[in-house]
Amino acid sequence: MKSNYKKIVDCHMHVLTNEEFNIYMKTACADKYINIRGLYIDEMLDPYDFEEFISNDRMYFIDSVDLNDVENELIKIECDLKKYKRIIGIKIYLGYQKYFANDERIYKVVEFANKHNLSVTFHCGEIYDDDGKSSYLEYSDAKYIEELAKKYKNVNFIASHINWPNFESLFYMCSKYDNVYTCFSGCNDGENKAQRDKQNKVISEVINKYILKYPNVKKKIMYGTDFFAISDEYNDVSSYIEIVDMLNISKSEKDDIVYNNVCRAYNIKF
Ligand SMILES: [Zn+2]
């Protein structure tokens, strides 16, 4: 897909196999991708099959941690880090696992991330059940990341999905803490072009409103799609880049959102 941007990183997508990656590439406009494994919580927490993508050096990885088994999970990730150089973060599924971001289990994960120079990505905001129905749980509110952001200044935290629909607490933290970032992946579940266009308008209006209120969040917002191959709503990601086009910011600030902010959030030049 063509776009107005030279370099684009999709900061949040999910593919398990090269077959799924080929579906992604049909509508993707990014040239680098951060792959977070799985769709359902069981799969999300399965170990990666990194070998599947070993030859794709444009793909980077976020490993996931099952909060019910933190010690063993971190041992597994430590082994993976030695073998695979393109692991750049750890994902925690707030809401899907019923813990707040300031839970003591998560402190262990953040200590580990601090030691290994990894960023920590949270699922934030609404969660989806197996039937695709969304609901909101207090557990996944980004506001509980604040304690971590204060204590671990060298760790970057990514509160995904702009904490939908609790935008105020999210943008406040992105503005206040240098190490808190966000992305608008997964916020468009329109089933056809007309619905997607409508939802893109809603998403861009939300972001424009908070950019006015907290101008420095322009350096904190990232482009991401939340691609899932098996979901009709999420397997066509062509419209996502239009959200960036619709923001009331300069061209270079748009380049930040599709590329530079992602580099800073994950401490890497893609
Ligand atoms: Zn996701």
Residues whose N, C-alpha, C, O or C-beta is under 5 A from the ligand:
A	BS01	ZN	D226
